[in-house]
Amino acid sequence: MYRHCRVALALLYLAMAYSVFAQGNSDDAAGESESASLPAAFDTYIIQSGDSLYGIAQRFNTTVETLMAVNSLSGDGRIIAGQALLIPAAEEPEVEPYEVQPGDSLFSISRRFNTTVGRLQELNQLGDSSEIIAGQTIAVPAADESSYEVYVVAEADSLLSIAERYGADVSELIALNEIADEGELTEGQTILVPRIDDGKFAAHVVRSGDTLYDISRLYNTTVAQLRSLNDIEDGDGLTIGRSIIVPRVDETLLDRYVVRSGDSLYSIASQLDVDLPVLQELNQLADVRDIQIGRALLIPKREGTALKIHVVRPGDTLEEIAEMYETTVAVIQSLNGIADPSLISLETAIVVPEAKEILARPEFGFGIQIFVEKGRADELAVTANSLGVDWVKIDVAWADIETAPAVYSFSALDAMIAAMDLAGLKIMLTVYDAPAWSRSSYIEDLNSQFKDYTGPPEVYDDFVPFLANLVTRYAGLVDAYEIWKSPNLVKFWTVPEYTRPRERTDDGDYGIPDKIRMGAGYYVPLLELAYSTIKSHDEKAIVVAAGLAPAGYGDNYNAIDTVTFLNNMLDAGAADFSDAIGAIFSASAVPPTLQCCDKPPGVDTHYESFLQYFGDILSFYDETLKEHDAELPVMVTQLGWGTTDGANLAVPSTGFEWLTYTSEDEQAVYITQAYGIAQNLDFVDSVFLYNLNGCAVGDEEACFFSLEDADGQLRPAFEAFRSVPKQSEST
């Protein structure tokens, strides 16, 4: 019989077989090019009387050659009953637990999970006469949740009505749920149905008097779009109680206004400062008089982007229209209830965001972060000039330069600074990461998962000689110094404390420390020391307090939340030891034009905090500085929207799914919009885009934001950023 077991015997056979197979290949590798490659996992099969290699190969979806190779069989392929044979392992299907409910049977459960009673018995080792009881947990095949969902049959449901609701054919539902009799549905029964993308679509239950035209007006779409979505051909095709698919109204862009007595479309448009044609088009009104008291009208959100009408011309595509108005296809579809772009015809009027002219503000700083690349300094400087920036930001890891006390290696940084200065660019250095020799006890004692992290020196005075050397070397060339990276994260500020006796673990370290010495009380003394050192060697240099990672949660161990850290930093006197306050915005997929905290289209997580909204986080910095009477400008030292489009060096790890929400086109639009917003805020001094060449230097995280992708191709964001009007271009 066939047994799914990977035991020592199987491993022994595999080792023996592979040894012979490898030896044979080494004798004449070129002549064995057609040999089958070995699978990675094997099962064992006990040969039965009458079996042949060909029959076994057919049964287990493999080849005679593979069976002979992995089992070291002679050329005649002779096998005997009772012999254990290695065969490629069958791929195990995914299963999930299911708790048996009162009234369940194996048959009803098999119907729910699109399987058979026999398969359930096999998965759970149940005999033919086995009974199941409520509360028992059994294994069932995992449903494809990306494509299907479970639907509970209601009293008036039929296969036809359910199929219509989910845009499916009756035959598809029958095949999906193995339904023998088309009329065989009972109230409370669960069946699989195609999943609706609830980020884009909703279900509307037809009420008495509804027509497709009425519904199209309610959901800012057209009758043609509704027919396409629901496969409705003749007449209205509506029955009371039927659910039909409708485009979801994007509540981040649109709101509703309830018509009151005395209202007219003219008065509503004037009251809300909305163009009358826009209001008419949003609500699919053929006549401006076609409004009713108590009826809700769709209106633009007041804080949103102004809207206008675009008439579709020959050759127009949604992509071209989106580019024309500096927006995205998704926004245009949301504003117009477009599910099927092919139904847009010439002369159709659609609503689009009005592209506002960005006026360059005098003295506003446009910057970009550039990573040090040996041999590319001059090329990178030329590229920066082509972007029209006046600032570049360069990370300076102390650990990379002073590898031992008073042993310096500046050559790579020298080349970058010389090239940028020659190009007429202002330079900011972000200094961080103390070398191992200045914090060796901490590196040694850290738990293994933290060993790649960086932090300050054990003795702050060790920072002074390095910083003095750095500033003296580049006095007159470097214009600003940002002191450290995100000191509110353990990733950049790792200083553990052990209050218990230290015992080395099996990993060779001392385990997770009792606490981390992290916080404004530890950072501000380092900032003060850096400020006095820099000013004593280059009094014109600007000192920037470190931008804080936008952290909404803090445990005073892995992170300290941004609100707490900034307030504590200012309480500790940071404003006295800096010329500007840094800020970071690069951990969001939310469009910069939105305000907290409605769910944006296509953004499923990481939209719940004001820290993920560009305008809100800048307002927070402004208000907090005013509360502390700190008259300092804000420098956004890191701005960006990451994307998984194009070539990258990695895929986002768990917790970073938000990187998948932004397309390359959206990345380009958001950058343009963000610079327009920032230039209208007097307290924002400059904004540094993150980044130009993160992929090229092998930084996996930075690669998602890089203007050059991992194949060296320029992302659309490059041209978008280059095209943003800059003061340097108008003077």
N, C-alpha and C positions, 0 to 999 in steps of 0.2 A: 504494500500500500504506500501511498504518497504521504510523507510526513513533513510538515513545516517546522523543521528543527535545525538550528545551526549549532551543532555540538562539536566536541573535540574530534570525533571521527571525521566530520566534514572538513574541519580545518587541517587535519592530518592528510587527508586525500588531496586537498587543495594544494598544500605545500609540496607534496610529492609530485602532483601533476604539473604544477608550475615549474618545478625544477627541471623536469624532463622536457617540457615545452620550451623553456628558455634555452636549454642546452641545444635542442634541435635548431632553434632559430640562430644561435650563435655560430653554428656550423655553416649555414648558408642563408644569411638574412635576406639577401636579394632575391633568392628563389622562392621565399615564402611570403611574398607580398600579398597573396590572396588569402592567407590564413585569417580566420576570424579573430577579432580582438576579444580578449577575455572580459567577461562581465565582472562587476565589482563584488557581487554577493552570490552565494550559492545555497541551494537546499539539497537534501539527500533524497534519493528515490530508491526503494528496494525493488530490484528487478523481479518481475513476476514471470511464471511459466508462459511461454509463447511471445514474450516481448521481443522486439527488435530495436536496434538503434534508430532506424528510420521512424518507426512508430513512436518511440519515446520523443524524438526530436520534434515530430509533428505535434504531439500532445502538448509539449511544453514550449512551443513557439521558439525553437532554436534550430541548430543545424547538426548534422552528423559529425562534421569536422570539429565543431566546438566541443561536443561530448567526448570525442576521441582525444582531443588535446588536453582537456582538463582532467581526464581520468587516466591518462597514460596508457591508452588502449593500443594494442598492436594493430598492424595494418589490416588484418582480416576483420577487425571490429567484433570479435567474438565476445559474447556476454553470457553469463549463467544466472539462473534463477537464484534469488537470495543475495546476490551481490549488491553492495551499496554503490550507487552511482551519483556523482555530483552533477547537478543541473543548474542552469541560471535561475536565480530566485525570481519568483513572480512578484510583481510590484503589489505591495499590500494597499488595499483601498483605505482611504481615510474614514474613520468612524468617530462617532460622538456618543456621549451617554444620553439616555432618555429615561425619565422616570415614568413608569407605568401609571396611568390614570384610571380611576374607577370606570368600568365599562369597556376598557381597552381589550382588544384581542390581537393575536399576532396578525390576523388578516387586516384589521383596521389600522394597525401601526404600519404594516407593509404598504398600505395605500397612502398613508401620510408621508412616508419617506421614499416613495417611488421605488419600491423594491418588492421582493417576493417573500412569502412565508418561509420557503426553503432557505433563502439567504439569511434571514433572521435566526433560524434554527442553527445554521452553520456558524454564524458569528458568535452565538451565545451557547453553543454546545447543548442545544435543547433537542430532546427526542421528539418523535412524531406526535406523541400524546402529551407533550409537556404543556403545563398550564402556567400562566403568569398571573401575578397578583398585584393589586394596586400598591404603589410605594416601592416596588422592585425596580432596580436600575438595570437596563439592558443596553447593549451596544447596537447602534443603528448606523446605516451609511450616512456620512455627512452630506448635507445638501450644499449645493453650490450657491452660497449666499450672495455672491457677486452677481449672479444671473437670475436667481429665483428667490421667492419668499413664500411663507406659509400663509394661506388664506383660509379663514373659518367660514364655512358655508352658512348663509343666512336663510331665513324661512322662505323668502320669495325668489331665491337664487335659482338659476338654471345654468347649465354649461354655456349657453349662448350669452346670457347677461354677464357672466363672469369673464368670458372671452372678450366681450365688447369693452368691459371696464379696463382690462389690462392690455388691450391692443393685440390680442392673440386670436388664433383660429381655434374653433372647437376641436378640430382634429389634433392640434398641438396639445391641448389640455388632456385629451383622451390618452394620447401616447405618453405624455409626461407622467400621468398618474395611473397608467394601466387600468383604465376604466373600461369594463366590458360592455356595460349597458349605458347608452348615452343619457338616459333619463335617471340613472342611478346616483342621485345625490340626496343626502339627508342633512337636516339642520344640525349644525355643530360639527359636521365632518370637516376635516382639514385636508386641503389639497395644495400642491405646489402650483404657483402661478409665476409668470415672468415678472421680474422686479422692475418697478418704475423708479427712475432716477428722481427721488423726491427733492433733490436740490434744484431741479429744473421744472418738474411737473407736479401737479396735484390732481386730485379726483373731485369732480363736481357731481353732486347728486341732483338729477333732474327733478325740478318741482313743477307743479301745475302752472301752465301758461308759459313755461320756458320755451324759447326758440334758440336755434343756433346763433342768430344775430344777437339776442339778449345776452347769451353766455359769452359771446366774443367781446361784447362791450365790457362785461364785468371783469374779464381777465385780460383786457388790453391786447386782443389778438384779432384774427379775422375768421370768417366762416370757412374760408378755404383751409386755413391752418387746422381748425377743429376737424374738418372732414378728413384731412390727411392723417391726423393723429389717431382718429378713432375709426378709420376705414368706413366712413359713412358716405354713400354714393347718392342715393335718390332721396328727395324730400329732406325732412329734418332728421329722420331716423331716431327720434327721441321717444322714450316712454317714461312715464313718471316712475321715479325710483331708480332708474338706470344711472350708473356712474360712468362718466366719461372723463378722459384725460384732458387736462387743460394746462397751458403754460403757467408756471407759478409766478405770481407777481413779486418782483424783487423789492422787498421792503427796505432795503438799504438805499434804493434810488427813488422809490415812489411811496406816497402816503395816500390816504383817502380823505375826502372832504364830503360831508353830508350836506346836500342841498337844503337850504332853508327858505322859508316864505320870503318873497321879494327878491331872491337871487336870480341873476341871469348869468349866462356864461361870460358875458362882458364884465360884469361886476366882480365875478369870482376871479377872472384872469387879472383884473386890475388890483384887486385886494391881495392876491398872492404874488403879484409881480411876475406873471407867467404870460408868455405870448399866447394870444388867443388861438392861433393855428396849432400850437403845441398842445394846448388843453383839449382842443377838438380832436386831434389825432390820437392822443393818449386814450381817449374814451370812445373812439370809433363813432363819433357823432357826425352823421351825414348833414344835419342841420343844427346850427348853434342854438335853436330854440328847443331842441330835443332833450330837455332835462326835466326831472320830476322832483318835487319836494320829497325829502326823505331818502332819495336815491344817492348812493355814494359815487363820487367821481374820483378817478385817479389824478393825483397832482404830484409835481416834483417835490421832494423834500427841500425845505427852505435852505438848509445848510449844504445841499448838494450842488453839483455843477449845473450851470444854466443850460437850458435845452433849446434846440432850434429844429427846424424842418429841413430835411434833405430830400430832394426829388430824385429818384433813381434814374440814371442816365444810361445810354447804351454802353455796355462793357463793364458797368459797375459790378463789383463783387463786395461782399460784406468785409472781406479783408482789406480791400482798397478804401472802402468808406471808413473803416476803423482807423486806418493809417492817416487818412485825410483829416480826421477830427481828433487825432491823438487819443484814441480810446481803444477798446478791445472788441472783438466780435461778440464775446459773451455779454458785454454791456449793451450793445446794440440789439442783440436778440432779446435780452431781458426787457429793454425799454419798449419793444414792439411786439412782444409775444410771438417771436419767430421760432417755430420748431423745425420747419422745413424751408431752408433758404431758397430752394428751387421754385417756390411759389411766389417769390417777389417778382413783380413784373415792371416793365418800363413805366415811368411816370408815377409809380407808387410813391406816396409821401411817407417817409419814416422819420421818427424822432431820433435825434443824435445829440450827444453832449456838445455844447458850444466850446470850441477850442479858444481859450482865452490867450491873448497875446502876453507873453512873458517879457516884462521890461527889466533889463539888467539894472540892479541897484548899485550905485557907486560904492566902492570899497568892499562890496560883498566878495568873499573869497570862494573861488571854485577850486576844489582840490581833488586829487585822486591818490589812492594808496598804490604804491609800486613796491614790489618785493625785490630785494637785491638779487641780481642774476649776473654771474660772472660772464664777461664777454659781451653783454648786451646793454651796457649802461648807455652808450651813445644812441643806440637804436630806441631804447625806452624813452630817452629824453626827447627825441624827435617825435615819437608817438604822442607823448604828453603835450608837446607844443601843438600838434595837429588837433588835439582835443580842445584847445583853447583855454586850458586851465592856467591858473597863476600860482597854484600851490601843489606840491607833492608831499606825501607822507611816507616815511620809510621806517619800518620796524628795526630797532637796534637791540638785539639780545646781548646783554652784558656778558653772558656766559660764552658767547661765540667769539668775543673779542679779547677778553682778559682770561685766558684759559688757565693761567697760574698767576699768583700775585705779581703785579708789575710786568707781566709778559703780555704784550699787546699784539693784535693782528688786525690792522686797519685797512689792508690793501683793497679788499672788495668794496668796503664802504667808501673809501677815498675815491674810487673810480665812479661810483654812483653820484656822490656829492659834487664832484668836479663836473660831470656831464650835466647834471641838473642846473647847477649854477651857470655854466656856460650857456645853457638854453634860456637863461633869464628867469628861472622859476624860483619861487620862494620854497624853502624846505622846512618841514617839521619832522623831528625824530621822536618816535615813541620808544622810550627806554624802559626795559623791563628785564626780568629773568636773571637773578643773581647766579653766579657760577657755583659749581659744586663745592669748590674749595672754601667758599664763604658760608656754606650752609650744609656741610657734609654730614653733620650729626642728624639733620632732619631727613636728608635723602636716605640715609642708611636705615633709619627707624621707621620709615613710612611703610604702610601696607603696600603690597605689590601693585594694586590697582591705581595707586597715586604716583608711582615712581616717575612717570613722564611729565608730571606737572611741574610748574615753576613757582618761584616765590621770592621774597626779599632776603637780604643777607641776615645772618644771625645777629651780627653787630652792625648797626646802621652806618657807623663811621667808616666801614669798609667800602661803602658806596662813594665816599667823597673823592678819593684819589682817582678812581675811574672817571667819575663825572667831570672832575676838574680837567683831566687830560682830554676828554672828549670835547668839552666846550672850548678850551684853549685852542685845540687843533682846528676847530671849525668856526671860530669867532669871525663874524662878518660874512660867513657863507650860510650857516644854519640860522634860520629866523625864529624857530620856536621849538620847545621841548615839551612833549607830553610825558608826564611822570607816571609810568606804569600802565599796564593794561588791566581793565576790569578787576580792581582789587576787591570787589564784592563776590568773586567766585573763587572756590578752592583751586580751580584749574590754574589760576595765575597768582594765587596768594596762599601757598601751602606751607603753613608753619604749625606742626602738630605739637601737642603737649601730652606727656605721659605722667599721670599722678599715681599710678600703681607700679609695683615692681616689674621691670621689663623682662619678658620671657620670649626667647626667640621661637618663632613658629616653624612649622615644617617647610614653609615657603622661604625661610631664610631671613625674615624680617621680624619686626616686633608687633605685628598686628595693627589693627585700626587704633589710632590714638584716641585718648579720652576727649580731647577737644582740639579745635583749631584756633590759633591766635589770629583771628581775622576780624576786621571791623575798622570803622573810622578812627578809633582811638589808636590803632596800630599804623594806619596809613598816613594820617596827617603829620605825625613826626617825621616820616620819611619825606613827605612833600616839603615840609619846612626846611629840612636839611638840604634838599635838592634846590630849592628856591634860593637860599643864601649862597650856595656854591655856584650856581649858574650866574646869578647877578654879579658876583664878585669877579667873574672872569669874562662876562659879556653882558653889560648892563642893559643893552638894547634887546637882548633875546627875550622872547615871550615864554612864560612858564604856564603850561596848561594842566589843570588838575585832571586826573585820569577820567576818561569816559567810563561810565558804569554799565555793566551788562544789564539789559532790561529784564530784571528778575522780579516776578510777582510773588514768589514764595521764598522764604528764607528760614533755615533751621540753625543759623549761626555755626554751621559746620561745613556744609557743602556750598551754601550761598547765604548772602544777606540781601533781603529785598531792596530794590532801588530806592524806594521812598524812605525807608529807615536809614540806609547808608548815606544818602545825600543830605538829609536833615542832620544826622549826627556829624557828618563831615563839616558842614557849615557851622554847627554849634562848636566844633573843635577848632575853629579859626582858619579853615581852608581858604577863605576869601582873602586873608591877609598874606597868604603865601602862594598866590597865583594871580595871573593876569587874565585868565579866562577859565571857564568851567567846561570840561569835555562832556559830550553826550554820545550815546551809541543807539542806532536804530538799524538792526540787521537780523532780527529774529522774528520776522513776520511775513505773512503772505497777504495781508490786508491792503487793499488799495489806499494810497495816501490821502485821497479825497474824502474818505469816510470818517465818521465819528463813532466813538464807542457807544453801544457794543452789539449792534444788530449783526446777525450772521451774514457775512458777505457771500455772494454767489461763488460756488466752487471752493469755499474755504470751510472745511469740516471741523477743524480744531484750531486752537491758538488764536481765537478772536475774542475771548471773554474778558480780557483785561485792557485797560486804557494804554498799557505799555506796548500793545500791538498796533496802535493807531498813531500815525506820524504826527498829526496836528496836536493830538492830546498829550503825547509825551513831551513835545516842545512847550506846550502851555504849562505843563507840570513844572518843568525846569524854570520857566519864567516866574511863575507864581511862588515857587519855593525860594528863589533868590530874592524876590521882593519881600517875602515874609522875614527873611534874615537880614534885610537891609544890605544886601550884597550887590553892589553896582558893578557887576561883571558881565561881559558878553558870554554867550554860549557858542562853543565851537563843536559842531557835529563831526566828531573825528572818525566816525564809521557809519556810512549809510549804504544800504543795499537791499535788494530782494533776490534771494537765491532761486535757481531753477534747475530742474533735472533734465530739461531739454538739451539737445546737443550732446557733445562729448564731454563726459566728466570722468573723474578718477575713481569714483566710488558710487555706491547707492546710499541714500540716507539711512542712518541707523534708527533704531527704535527711539521714539521721542522727537524725531526730526522729520516726521511725515509732512509737515507744513512746507518743506522744500519742494514737494511734488505738486503743490497747488498752483504754482506760478509758471506760466509759459514764458518762452523767450520774448514773445511779443508783449506780453503783459509786463515783464521786467523792464522793457524799454519804455513803455508808457508810464509806469509808476515812477521811474527815475526822473523823467521829464516833469511830471506833475509835482514831485517832491521839491525839485529845485524852484519851481514857480511859487510854491507855498512858502518855502524858506525865505525867499527874497522879499516877501511881503511882511516879514517879521523883523522889526528893527533890532530886537535883542539877539538875533542869530547873526554871528559875525562871519562864519564860513561853514561850508559843508564839504567833507571829503568822501568821495565815492569809493566804495569797497568792491572791487579792486581791478587793476589792469591785468595782472599776470600770475594769479594764484595757481592756475593749472600748470603753468610752465615750471614753477619751482616745486611741484609735487605736493602742494598743500591741499588735501582732499576737501576740507571744509571750505577754504577760500575758492576752490575751483567752481563751486556752484554759483558764485557771485562774479566770477572773473569775466571781463569783457572779451578776453580771448579764451575759447574753450580748449579742451584737452587735445584737440587735433590742430590747434593753432588757428582756427577759424574765428573771425570776428562775429560776435553775437549782435543781434539788432540793437542792443543797448549801446553799443559803441557809437553808432551813427546818431542815435537819439540823444546821447549825452553830448556829442560833438555839436549838435544842432541847437542846443539850448543857448539862447542869447546870453552873452557874457560881457561884463563891463570892459574887459580888456579888448574886446572886438569893436567897441563903440567909441573908444577914446583915442 
